[in-house]
Amino acid sequence: MISRVLLCFLFAVAIASVDCNLEGDMLYSWKTILVDSHNVLASWNQTSPTPCLWFHVTCNAESMVTRVDLGNAGLSGPLIPALANLTNLQYLELYQNKFYGSIPLELGHLKKLISMDLYRNQLSGPIPETLGHLNSLKFLRVSHNNLTGAIPSSLGNLTSLQILTLNKNSITGALPLEVIELVRFGNLSVLDVSNNLLAGTVHSTNSSGFAVTKIIQDPKAQN
């Protein structure tokens, strides 16, 4: 009986180690295509047995990555779809850098994600519909980018969402009713869609906390 328990334990450790190494390999491959002007990713190397020993990475008790904290790090490059392989990720903090390209639709697979901060970058393209699958998400901040297209109605599925900032982009269309209802009936206390190219008018309100919904009706009036 003891040998069986020991065998099971060693097997579990081996599986966790393999998963951890896969996460490290993925993050290292991402590093190789990024421009790191401040050398903040110096500790991200393949000689380390686990990414849990790297700066700007946090892991749980099972040595699985739960946080990537690279805000205001002077990084430039694309986001990669393989980030979705960080299945235990709770915080993706990439704000105030020069990340460009689209937001990978695969990020909608990060079911444990609580916070996604991509604001003040150079991201373009639409907001992926798949982000509406992030049922644990509380904070989604993608302001000050070059995002286009419509606001996905699927974001209305994010009933845990508390802060949603989409301001300072080039988003078009109307604010979906499903998103407005998160302010009226959900937990959304901050909604900022100002300085876009949205149609219609929604007045600012603080009936459920502090919600800012300033919408420019005429694109020609956009600042």
Backbone as CSV, one residue per row, in Angstrom:
resi,resn,N_x,N_y,N_z,CA_x,CA_y,CA_z,C_x,C_y,C_z
1,MET,0.836,-1.203,0.000,0.000,0.000,0.000,0.871,1.253,0.000
2,ILE,1.931,1.237,0.818,2.802,2.403,0.899,3.462,2.666,-0.442
3,SER,3.905,1.612,-1.085,4.570,1.780,-2.376,3.626,2.344,-3.420
4,ARG,2.358,1.934,-3.374,1.379,2.459,-4.330,1.155,3.945,-4.096
5,VAL,1.030,4.359,-2.836,0.847,5.775,-2.504,2.048,6.583,-2.977
6,LEU,3.257,6.029,-2.702,4.473,6.716,-3.116,4.536,6.836,-4.627
7,LEU,4.146,5.785,-5.328,4.158,5.791,-6.787,3.196,6.842,-7.326
8,CYS,2.009,6.891,-6.733,1.022,7.888,-7.162,1.532,9.298,-6.928
9,PHE,2.200,9.504,-5.777,2.741,10.830,-5.472,3.804,11.223,-6.487
10,LEU,4.712,10.313,-6.777,5.773,10.603,-7.733,5.214,10.852,-9.124
11,PHE,4.167,10.130,-9.465,3.525,10.335,-10.770,2.906,11.724,-10.841
12,ALA,2.233,12.145,-9.755,1.614,13.473,-9.714,2.672,14.561,-9.816
13,VAL,3.801,14.374,-9.115,4.895,15.348,-9.176,5.451,15.427,-10.592
14,ALA,5.587,14.270,-11.228,6.118,14.231,-12.593,5.195,14.960,-13.556
15,ILE,3.893,14.758,-13.414,2.924,15.435,-14.280,2.996,16.933,-14.081
16,ALA,3.038,17.380,-12.814,3.127,18.814,-12.519,4.403,19.399,-13.095
17,SER,5.510,18.631,-13.005,6.785,19.108,-13.528,6.726,19.271,-15.036
18,VAL,6.101,18.317,-15.717,5.971,18.405,-17.175,5.142,19.616,-17.558
19,ASP,3.994,19.804,-16.868,3.143,20.953,-17.155,3.896,22.255,-16.925
20,CYS,4.663,22.297,-15.826,5.420,23.492,-15.483,6.458,23.798,-16.560
21,ASN,7.144,22.741,-17.032,8.143,22.934,-18.071,7.509,23.413,-19.371
22,LEU,6.316,22.905,-19.679,5.620,23.356,-20.877,5.286,24.834,-20.783
23,GLU,4.860,25.271,-19.598,4.578,26.691,-19.404,5.850,27.519,-19.562
24,GLY,6.948,27.020,-19.001,8.216,27.725,-19.127,8.689,27.795,-20.568
25,ASP,8.548,26.699,-21.297,8.945,26.679,-22.703,8.143,27.685,-23.510
26,MET,6.832,27.756,-23.217,5.981,28.680,-23.944,6.365,30.123,-23.655
27,LEU,6.567,30.452,-22.371,6.930,31.817,-22.007,8.300,32.189,-22.565
28,TYR,9.228,31.237,-22.561,10.552,31.520,-23.119,10.464,31.775,-24.626
29,SER,9.637,30.995,-25.325,9.483,31.211,-26.764,8.875,32.572,-27.051
30,TRP,7.992,33.037,-26.154,7.414,34.377,-26.305,8.502,35.424,-26.112
31,LYS,9.338,35.214,-25.109,10.429,36.147,-24.830,11.313,36.346,-26.062
32,THR,11.577,35.280,-26.800,12.514,35.353,-27.923,12.020,36.248,-29.059
33,ILE,10.720,36.542,-29.103,10.212,37.411,-30.168,9.869,38.813,-29.661
34,LEU,10.146,39.070,-28.389,9.881,40.385,-27.820,11.143,41.235,-27.825
35,VAL,10.956,42.538,-27.964,12.048,43.492,-27.785,12.007,43.926,-26.327
36,ASP,13.073,43.626,-25.604,13.143,43.864,-24.154,14.195,44.936,-23.889
37,SER,13.799,46.181,-24.047,14.758,47.290,-23.987,15.360,47.489,-22.604
38,HIS,14.670,47.049,-21.560,15.179,47.225,-20.197,15.694,45.919,-19.592
39,ASN,15.746,44.870,-20.381,16.260,43.579,-19.937,15.519,43.041,-18.714
40,VAL,14.199,43.272,-18.682,13.411,42.816,-17.532,13.170,41.308,-17.565
41,LEU,13.398,40.691,-18.712,13.166,39.253,-18.848,14.466,38.450,-18.765
42,ALA,15.493,39.034,-18.177,16.793,38.370,-18.094,16.715,37.030,-17.362
43,SER,15.831,36.928,-16.385,15.724,35.689,-15.601,14.944,34.604,-16.338
44,TRP,14.297,34.956,-17.456,13.529,33.972,-18.225,14.494,33.177,-19.095
45,ASN,15.019,32.106,-18.588,15.981,31.311,-19.349,15.632,29.838,-19.245
46,GLN,16.096,29.071,-20.200,15.757,27.653,-20.288,16.549,26.782,-19.328
47,THR,17.534,27.340,-18.662,18.307,26.545,-17.698,17.560,26.380,-16.379
48,SER,16.563,27.225,-16.149,15.778,27.127,-14.918,14.805,25.952,-15.023
49,PRO,14.649,25.159,-13.959,13.739,24.012,-14.013,12.268,24.401,-14.007
50,THR,11.978,25.646,-13.676,10.591,26.084,-13.584,10.500,27.593,-13.784
51,PRO,9.451,28.077,-14.437,9.273,29.521,-14.571,8.906,30.193,-13.256
52,CYS,8.616,29.399,-12.242,8.258,29.952,-10.931,9.436,30.670,-10.281
53,LEU,10.643,30.428,-10.780,11.830,31.093,-10.264,12.133,32.389,-11.010
54,TRP,11.359,32.707,-12.037,11.601,33.897,-12.839,10.971,35.120,-12.189
55,PHE,11.587,36.279,-12.422,10.956,37.531,-12.028,9.719,37.773,-12.889
56,HIS,8.718,38.433,-12.297,7.481,38.824,-12.969,6.541,37.656,-13.232
57,VAL,6.839,36.486,-12.641,5.974,35.311,-12.767,5.661,34.799,-11.368
58,THR,4.389,34.502,-11.115,3.961,33.948,-9.830,3.275,32.615,-10.073
59,CYS,3.526,31.652,-9.195,2.940,30.322,-9.321,2.131,29.956,-8.076
60,ASN,1.289,28.938,-8.224,0.539,28.425,-7.075,1.314,27.295,-6.410
61,ALA,0.695,26.634,-5.444,1.365,25.571,-4.693,1.723,24.380,-5.568
62,GLU,1.044,24.244,-6.712,1.333,23.152,-7.648,2.340,23.565,-8.716
63,SER,2.985,24.714,-8.509,4.007,25.231,-9.439,3.445,25.522,-10.825
64,MET,2.178,25.939,-10.867,1.564,26.356,-12.119,1.458,27.879,-12.128
65,VAL,1.699,28.486,-13.268,1.725,29.947,-13.367,0.331,30.526,-13.150
66,THR,0.251,31.482,-12.209,-1.021,32.150,-11.923,-0.996,33.648,-12.242
67,ARG,0.207,34.218,-12.340,0.328,35.650,-12.645,1.487,35.879,-13.596
68,VAL,1.277,36.789,-14.544,2.350,37.337,-15.368,2.255,38.848,-15.231
69,ASP,3.224,39.456,-14.551,3.206,40.881,-14.234,4.298,41.607,-15.012
70,LEU,3.914,42.168,-16.147,4.872,42.863,-17.008,4.375,44.260,-17.362
71,GLY,3.645,44.872,-16.454,3.180,46.229,-16.679,4.319,47.222,-16.692
72,ASN,4.275,48.167,-17.638,5.255,49.258,-17.721,6.687,48.725,-17.719
73,ALA,6.919,47.712,-18.576,8.210,47.025,-18.584,9.058,47.363,-19.807
74,GLY,8.589,48.253,-20.668,9.361,48.633,-21.840,9.447,47.550,-22.894
75,LEU,8.437,46.686,-22.958,8.428,45.579,-23.905,7.707,45.952,-25.197
76,SER,8.138,45.341,-26.281,7.504,45.535,-27.579,7.414,44.194,-28.288
77,GLY,6.267,43.951,-28.946,6.093,42.711,-29.679,4.640,42.278,-29.652
78,PRO,4.327,41.136,-30.230,2.945,40.667,-30.278,2.567,39.820,-29.065
79,LEU,1.275,39.732,-28.835,0.767,38.721,-27.915,0.625,37.426,-28.709
80,ILE,0.867,36.303,-28.080,0.822,35.048,-28.823,-0.346,34.185,-28.351
81,PRO,-0.967,33.432,-29.269,-2.079,32.549,-28.893,-1.711,31.534,-27.828
82,ALA,-0.432,31.130,-27.766,0.001,30.109,-26.814,-0.137,30.551,-25.361
83,LEU,-0.360,31.845,-25.111,-0.605,32.292,-23.730,-1.816,31.578,-23.138
84,ALA,-2.691,31.084,-23.997,-3.870,30.358,-23.532,-3.508,29.041,-22.863
85,ASN,-2.251,28.589,-23.021,-1.808,27.357,-22.376,-1.534,27.537,-20.885
86,LEU,-1.557,28.778,-20.422,-1.400,29.040,-18.983,-2.769,28.871,-18.328
87,THR,-3.208,27.648,-18.214,-4.600,27.358,-17.860,-4.973,27.752,-16.438
88,ASN,-3.981,28.004,-15.578,-4.266,28.443,-14.207,-4.054,29.944,-14.017
89,LEU,-3.826,30.646,-15.119,-3.525,32.075,-15.032,-4.723,32.858,-14.499
90,GLN,-4.450,33.716,-13.519,-5.483,34.571,-12.930,-5.268,36.048,-13.245
91,TYR,-4.014,36.447,-13.440,-3.702,37.860,-13.695,-2.752,37.968,-14.881
92,LEU,-3.186,38.692,-15.902,-2.356,38.970,-17.071,-2.185,40.483,-17.139
93,GLU,-1.052,40.966,-16.637,-0.807,42.393,-16.475,0.263,42.843,-17.476
94,LEU,-0.168,43.400,-18.602,0.734,43.770,-19.692,0.580,45.236,-20.079
95,TYR,0.052,46.049,-19.209,-0.260,47.439,-19.511,0.994,48.295,-19.700
96,GLN,0.813,49.410,-20.405,1.845,50.430,-20.622,3.146,49.853,-21.197
97,ASN,3.001,49.175,-22.322,4.139,48.693,-23.086,3.914,49.090,-24.540
98,LYS,4.521,48.367,-25.456,4.298,48.606,-26.878,3.925,47.305,-27.580
99,PHE,3.035,46.562,-26.925,2.529,45.356,-27.559,1.637,45.757,-28.734
100,TYR,1.802,45.056,-29.845,1.052,45.404,-31.046,0.403,44.144,-31.629
101,GLY,-0.372,44.362,-32.689,-1.095,43.244,-33.283,-2.430,43.041,-32.599
102,SER,-3.072,41.940,-32.882,-4.408,41.684,-32.364,-4.366,40.998,-31.003
103,ILE,-5.498,41.051,-30.316,-5.674,40.292,-29.080,-6.041,38.871,-29.481
104,PRO,-5.238,37.871,-29.151,-5.531,36.498,-29.596,-6.877,36.012,-29.075
105,LEU,-7.674,35.469,-29.977,-8.982,34.962,-29.555,-8.826,33.790,-28.598
106,GLU,-7.662,33.122,-28.624,-7.412,31.984,-27.733,-7.395,32.385,-26.263
107,LEU,-7.215,33.670,-25.962,-7.223,34.108,-24.563,-8.575,33.859,-23.907
108,GLY,-9.586,33.628,-24.711,-10.898,33.286,-24.176,-10.945,31.926,-23.505
109,HIS,-9.852,31.158,-23.594,-9.780,29.853,-22.936,-9.243,29.950,-21.506
110,LEU,-8.820,31.136,-21.083,-8.245,31.297,-19.742,-9.370,31.434,-18.716
111,LYS,-10.012,30.336,-18.401,-11.244,30.343,-17.613,-11.056,30.810,-16.166
112,LYS,-9.824,30.808,-15.663,-9.579,31.241,-14.282,-9.129,32.699,-14.203
113,LEU,-9.078,33.369,-15.340,-8.561,34.733,-15.374,-9.473,35.690,-14.610
114,ILE,-8.860,36.462,-13.718,-9.573,37.467,-12.921,-9.340,38.865,-13.483
115,SER,-8.128,39.127,-13.951,-7.774,40.466,-14.428,-6.966,40.364,-15.715
116,MET,-7.383,41.156,-16.723,-6.626,41.282,-17.963,-6.421,42.774,-18.215
117,ASP,-5.192,43.227,-18.036,-4.856,44.642,-18.210,-3.935,44.797,-19.412
118,LEU,-4.494,45.290,-20.506,-3.757,45.491,-21.756,-3.748,46.958,-22.161
119,TYR,-4.124,47.850,-21.268,-4.268,49.254,-21.640,-2.915,49.918,-21.917
120,ARG,-2.994,50.995,-22.704,-1.826,51.793,-23.110,-0.763,50.937,-23.821
121,ASN,-1.220,50.284,-24.890,-0.335,49.574,-25.796,-0.642,50.034,-27.216
122,GLN,-0.322,49.223,-28.195,-0.582,49.549,-29.595,-1.369,48.432,-30.269
123,LEU,-2.249,47.806,-29.502,-3.032,46.697,-30.014,-4.075,47.176,-31.012
124,SER,-4.346,46.355,-32.008,-5.288,46.720,-33.064,-6.232,45.553,-33.337
125,GLY,-7.173,45.797,-34.259,-8.133,44.755,-34.577,-9.296,44.751,-33.606
126,PRO,-10.197,43.793,-33.724,-11.395,43.766,-32.883,-11.156,43.164,-31.503
127,ILE,-12.086,43.432,-30.606,-12.119,42.753,-29.318,-12.693,41.362,-29.560
128,PRO,-11.981,40.293,-29.248,-12.475,38.954,-29.559,-13.781,38.612,-28.844
129,GLU,-14.701,38.004,-29.594,-15.948,37.518,-28.998,-15.661,36.519,-27.884
130,THR,-14.556,35.792,-28.007,-14.241,34.730,-27.056,-13.975,35.229,-25.648
131,LEU,-13.702,36.530,-25.491,-13.485,37.054,-24.135,-14.754,36.939,-23.301
132,GLY,-15.870,36.763,-23.958,-17.131,36.562,-23.255,-17.222,35.219,-22.547
133,HIS,-16.205,34.359,-22.731,-16.166,33.059,-22.050,-15.442,33.129,-20.712
134,LEU,-14.870,34.283,-20.392,-14.049,34.408,-19.174,-14.942,34.704,-17.970
135,ASN,-15.610,33.687,-17.480,-16.643,33.874,-16.461,-16.103,34.340,-15.119
136,SER,-14.798,34.171,-14.877,-14.215,34.614,-13.608,-13.677,36.037,-13.681
137,LEU,-13.721,36.644,-14.856,-13.081,37.945,-15.063,-13.789,39.061,-14.290
138,LYS,-13.000,39.835,-13.553,-13.525,40.983,-12.808,-13.035,42.309,-13.385
139,PHE,-11.850,42.299,-14.005,-11.251,43.544,-14.491,-10.760,43.342,-15.926
140,LEU,-11.323,44.101,-16.854,-10.901,44.062,-18.250,-10.625,45.496,-18.684
141,ARG,-9.341,45.813,-18.844,-8.937,47.174,-19.179,-8.087,47.136,-20.451
142,VAL,-8.667,47.634,-21.543,-7.974,47.640,-22.839,-7.999,49.036,-23.457
143,SER,-8.094,50.058,-22.646,-8.154,51.436,-23.128,-6.820,51.873,-23.725
144,HIS,-6.855,52.991,-24.470,-5.644,53.586,-25.059,-4.893,52.584,-25.940
145,ASN,-5.606,52.032,-26.909,-5.022,51.182,-27.932,-5.561,51.640,-29.285
146,ASN,-5.487,50.781,-30.279,-6.008,51.090,-31.614,-7.065,50.073,-32.031
147,LEU,-7.858,49.622,-31.065,-8.861,48.599,-31.324,-9.989,49.141,-32.191
148,THR,-10.505,48.296,-33.075,-11.575,48.680,-33.994,-12.702,47.653,-33.905
149,GLY,-13.738,47.877,-34.738,-14.867,46.954,-34.745,-15.838,47.260,-33.624
150,ALA,-16.802,46.378,-33.465,-17.866,46.582,-32.479,-17.514,45.942,-31.141
151,ILE,-18.170,46.420,-30.090,-18.045,45.796,-28.774,-18.830,44.490,-28.807
152,PRO,-18.219,43.360,-28.540,-18.947,42.089,-28.604,-20.066,42.021,-27.568
153,SER,-21.230,41.598,-28.004,-22.340,41.430,-27.056,-22.035,40.320,-26.059
154,SER,-21.088,39.432,-26.412,-20.724,38.333,-25.523,-20.141,38.821,-24.199
155,LEU,-19.628,40.069,-24.169,-19.112,40.603,-22.902,-20.216,40.710,-21.860
156,GLY,-21.449,40.709,-22.317,-22.572,40.721,-21.388,-22.688,39.452,-20.571
157,ASN,-21.949,38.406,-20.962,-21.946,37.161,-20.192,-21.069,37.247,-18.952
158,LEU,-20.259,38.305,-18.854,-19.274,38.414,-17.774,-19.920,39.003,-16.522
159,THR,-20.710,38.207,-15.855,-21.493,38.694,-14.721,-20.637,39.030,-13.502
160,SER,-19.383,38.573,-13.471,-18.486,38.920,-12.366,-17.732,40.215,-12.624
161,LEU,-17.863,40.760,-13.837,-17.077,41.923,-14.238,-17.414,43.142,-13.384
162,GLN,-16.364,43.811,-12.871,-16.532,45.009,-12.050,-16.034,46.267,-12.758
163,ILE,-14.979,46.129,-13.555,-14.408,47.272,-14.274,-14.195,46.883,-15.729
164,LEU,-14.712,47.718,-16.641,-14.532,47.518,-18.073,-14.181,48.867,-18.687
165,THR,-12.942,49.032,-19.134,-12.524,50.285,-19.750,-12.083,50.013,-21.188
166,LEU,-12.806,50.643,-22.116,-12.557,50.500,-23.545,-12.247,51.843,-24.189
167,ASN,-12.081,52.866,-23.391,-11.934,54.226,-23.903,-10.636,54.413,-24.680
168,LYS,-10.608,55.465,-25.502,-9.440,55.829,-26.304,-9.043,54.725,-27.280
169,ASN,-10.026,54.263,-28.054,-9.795,53.345,-29.150,-10.535,53.881,-30.370
170,SER,-10.775,53.043,-31.357,-11.552,53.432,-32.539,-12.704,52.455,-32.735
171,ILE,-13.354,52.125,-31.629,-14.444,51.159,-31.635,-15.698,51.803,-32.236
172,THR,-16.421,51.047,-33.053,-17.617,51.553,-33.735,-18.852,50.760,-33.320
173,GLY,-19.986,51.169,-33.876,-21.240,50.484,-33.577,-21.889,51.039,-32.327
174,ALA,-22.815,50.283,-31.785,-23.549,50.708,-30.588,-23.078,49.910,-29.378
175,LEU,-23.253,50.493,-28.211,-22.952,49.782,-26.973,-24.014,48.704,-26.777
176,PRO,-23.637,47.430,-26.743,-24.640,46.367,-26.633,-25.475,46.469,-25.365
177,LEU,-26.749,46.183,-25.523,-27.650,46.194,-24.375,-27.176,45.228,-23.302
178,GLU,-26.610,44.104,-23.733,-26.128,43.108,-22.784,-25.063,43.672,-21.855
179,VAL,-24.233,44.588,-22.377,-23.198,45.214,-21.552,-23.810,46.264,-20.631
180,ILE,-24.747,47.041,-21.148,-25.430,48.037,-20.317,-26.118,47.370,-19.124
181,GLU,-26.663,46.193,-19.355,-27.372,45.492,-18.280,-26.427,45.010,-17.183
182,LEU,-25.134,44.904,-17.498,-24.172,44.566,-16.439,-24.051,45.696,-15.429
183,VAL,-24.298,46.939,-15.889,-24.297,48.087,-14.987,-25.596,48.110,-14.190
184,ARG,-26.693,47.867,-14.870,-28.011,47.970,-14.229,-28.278,46.832,-13.255
185,PHE,-27.882,45.623,-13.641,-28.287,44.448,-12.863,-27.120,43.590,-12.387
186,GLY,-25.910,43.884,-12.846,-24.764,43.064,-12.481,-23.835,43.740,-11.508
187,ASN,-22.568,43.387,-11.587,-21.550,43.908,-10.671,-20.693,45.001,-11.288
188,LEU,-20.975,45.376,-12.539,-20.134,46.339,-13.242,-20.316,47.735,-12.657
189,SER,-19.250,48.257,-12.032,-19.330,49.570,-11.393,-18.586,50.643,-12.170
190,VAL,-17.663,50.244,-13.041,-16.954,51.204,-13.885,-17.013,50.724,-15.326
191,LEU,-17.670,51.517,-16.154,-17.752,51.250,-17.590,-17.353,52.518,-18.314
192,ASP,-16.229,52.480,-19.023,-15.760,53.654,-19.744,-15.578,53.299,-21.211
193,VAL,-16.419,53.893,-22.053,-16.325,53.681,-23.498,-16.114,55.007,-24.218
194,SER,-15.647,56.006,-23.504,-15.486,57.338,-24.082,-14.372,57.371,-25.117
195,ASN,-14.419,58.403,-25.952,-13.398,58.629,-26.974,-13.244,57.436,-27.914
196,ASN,-14.367,57.012,-28.456,-14.417,56.025,-29.513,-15.266,56.601,-30.648
197,LEU,-15.746,55.754,-31.530,-16.596,56.191,-32.641,-17.952,55.515,-32.550
198,LEU,-18.459,55.412,-31.328,-19.707,54.702,-31.087,-20.925,55.523,-31.510
199,ALA,-21.972,54.818,-31.871,-23.228,55.466,-32.253,-24.186,55.472,-31.073
200,GLY,-25.055,56.494,-31.024,-26.039,56.574,-29.962,-25.542,57.373,-28.787
201,THR,-26.363,57.465,-27.753,-26.031,58.246,-26.573,-26.448,57.492,-25.322
202,VAL,-25.527,57.363,-24.402,-25.812,56.801,-23.085,-25.279,57.774,-22.062
203,HIS,-26.110,58.180,-21.137,-25.713,59.181,-20.159,-24.895,58.558,-19.028
204,SER,-23.987,59.350,-18.490,-23.201,58.898,-17.345,-24.111,58.655,-16.157
205,THR,-23.730,57.682,-15.325,-24.524,57.377,-14.153,-23.629,56.839,-13.058
206,ASN,-24.027,57.043,-11.829,-23.332,56.394,-10.725,-24.343,55.663,-9.853
207,SER,-25.418,55.182,-10.494,-26.482,54.500,-9.763,-26.009,53.177,-9.167
208,SER,-24.960,52.569,-9.752,-24.460,51.312,-9.204,-22.966,51.413,-8.943
209,GLY,-22.589,52.536,-8.392,-21.175,52.764,-8.139,-20.706,53.939,-8.966
210,PHE,-19.751,53.718,-9.838,-19.243,54.788,-10.673,-19.110,54.267,-12.095
211,ALA,-20.039,54.635,-12.936,-20.018,54.150,-14.311,-19.923,55.321,-15.259
212,VAL,-18.968,55.295,-16.144,-18.789,56.354,-17.114,-19.107,55.806,-18.488
213,THR,-20.129,56.315,-19.125,-20.510,55.841,-20.447,-20.756,57.031,-21.347
214,LYS,-19.719,57.730,-21.656,-19.794,58.884,-22.531,-19.559,58.428,-23.959
215,ILE,-20.570,58.552,-24.795,-20.499,58.032,-26.144,-20.608,59.174,-27.142
216,ILE,-19.696,59.218,-28.098,-19.739,60.222,-29.156,-20.681,59.733,-30.237
217,GLN,-21.729,60.475,-30.507,-22.706,60.065,-31.523,-22.189,60.347,-32.928
218,ASP,-21.566,61.508,-33.117,-21.068,61.903,-34.424,-19.568,61.667,-34.481
219,PRO,-19.072,60.722,-35.309,-17.639,60.474,-35.381,-16.823,61.711,-35.690
220,LYS,-17.388,62.689,-36.397,-16.664,63.894,-36.743,-16.366,64.748,-35.506
221,ALA,-17.114,64.461,-34.440,-16.903,65.217,-33.201,-15.864,64.568,-32.311
222,GLN,-15.318,63.444,-32.775,-14.342,62.715,-31.962,-13.072,63.552,-31.747
223,ASN,-12.594,63.569,-30.496,-11.367,64.293,-30.170,-10.161,63.483,-30.581
